[in-house]
């Protein structure tokens, strides 16, 4: 109960700080809220659009996360992500709307979260890599990445062509899989694996700005790109990094060469995406067609 009280206080602080106060709502709401989905799978993204007259700002709270909405020229658009470990069921969506006249309101909706249909796989690591299964190593790396994922860039960096899979090579490891390492340790797969011989050029899945290019314990050589609107793509186990933080890249630009360092038992590219601070299926993000106008 204490945790819920603290969380509610933090969310309210963020919303009020963003200008979404709890003022009395207009007598008749001019707002229309539409989904591009019937339900969202675990580890997937849905698009929510808010239209109306006199709108100044829109934000939403879903699964204990604040999701800023962005103006695309026609509507305020929110990318709502369901965590891959979230239980199946109905969850509240609180849409906070601020109007140009200074008034505001909260509109309550629900979103259904459905099964992600994740599989499982057995992975064998050499003894030298077993220390990388230490929970503290995993926690430290996730905490470092989370410092980036908490930053929401209001600009949209990706172009009209949206996002693409960075390679046509065969995929060898699906997103979200429960992985049993050496018959003893379970971990979740945060991205998908693409077969790549060492030294194969790795290209950006979408346009954006490089925010991290470094060596990490588990992901090895790693590049992280901010695409704006809370979307990030990461590329792991790289043998050579060809970009630096702050560099702008376009979809298809070569950003690195593939490798097999970090917690990797073979040469491949681990490609992952985050939306709204949540790990999501990269292929599903590609299928959204985000570059196209509604």
Secondary structure, 3 states (H helix, E strand, C coil): CHHHHHHHHHHHHHHHHCCCCCCCCCCCCCCEEEECCCCEECCCEEEEEEECCCEEEEEEEECCEEEECEECCCCEEEEEECCCCCCCEEEEEEEEEEECCCCEEEEEEEEEEECCCCCEEEECCCHHHHHHHCHHHHHHHHHHHHHHHCCCCCCECCCCCCCCCCCCCCEEECCCCEEEECCCEEEECCEEEEECCCCCEEECCCCEEEEEEEEECCCEEEEEEEEECCEEEEEEEEEEECCCCCCEECCCCEEEEEECCCCCCCCEEEEEEEECCEEECHHHHHHCCCCCCC
